[in-house]
Amino acid sequence: RGGVGATTLAVNLALEMQAHSARRGDGHGGRVALVDLDVQLGNAGSFLDLPDRGGMLALARLGPEPDAQAMRHAMVRHPTGLSVLAAPAMAIPFEAFDIRRIASMLDALATEHDVVIVDMPPALIDWLEPLLARAERLLMVTDLAVPSVVRVGRILSLLTQDHPKLPVEIVVAHEKKPFRMGATHRDAETALGRPLRHWLPDETKLARQALDRGEPLIQLAPRCGWSRAVKAMALELQTPTKAGAKAAAKGHR
């Protein structure tokens, strides 16, 4: 649901993975991309104080299969080196994109980046299909209020109908990991059919300050509980899932 912190997580996770990639010193210098596919209300660019330069709108107007060069022109570079494809400042119809265009965009990004993090739109649109087909992980962010858990369960049911093996990890927002799981936690796991994998402590005040300043929370308050949780998540995500490792091995044969 809106306001649960999915965009905040996407932005800060991308920055942390960019920093980690740059620190490796493997010659890549960090190749991480952040894509905001909420073309109507997305604001990932605002979180990073990056202006919209018309990149997404240009991609919507190009031919049906944008290539790597088109993607490079559409992206904006953050001072950290993170490549960002921001949502347009003026909302455009979801119908401006289709399965073929999104598939080409994702494939072009994958040729030039080690990691691509996508902030998904709130609507279940048919052009999400190529994204789900290529995703190594789907992070579903939710709080544990009953209506939220019910909604997440419905969304996951729809998303996994055609992708039953899609690796889904639940991220619990506004709550630090408990020493011992309570009845509410166990009920949520039962309802979702998945463990509560990641936990993000409540840092509402700091998150608001970060948004107002256009400075990511992980940079504004790197030692707060929320930032430490995101850093731990980024480190864990460096390890490919079995599906991702198998795909990578197949690609190198």
DAVEN-V70848 format. One line per field, one symbol per residue. ss: DSSP state (H for helix, E for strand, C for the rest). A space follows every 50 residues. Layout:
ss=???
//
This chain:
ss=CCCCCHHHHHHHHHHHHHHHHHHCCCCCCCCEEEEECCCCCCCHHHHCCC CCCCHHHHHHHCCCCCCHHHHHHHCEECCCCCEEECCCCCCCCHHHCCHH HHHHHHHHHHHHCCEEEEECCCCCCHHHHHHHHHCCCEEEEECCCHHHHH HHHHHHHHHCCCCCCCCEEEEEECCCCCCCCCHHHHHHHHHHCCCEEEEE CCCHHHHHHHHHHCCCHHHHCCCCHHHHHHHHHHHHHCCCCHHHHHHHHH HCC
//
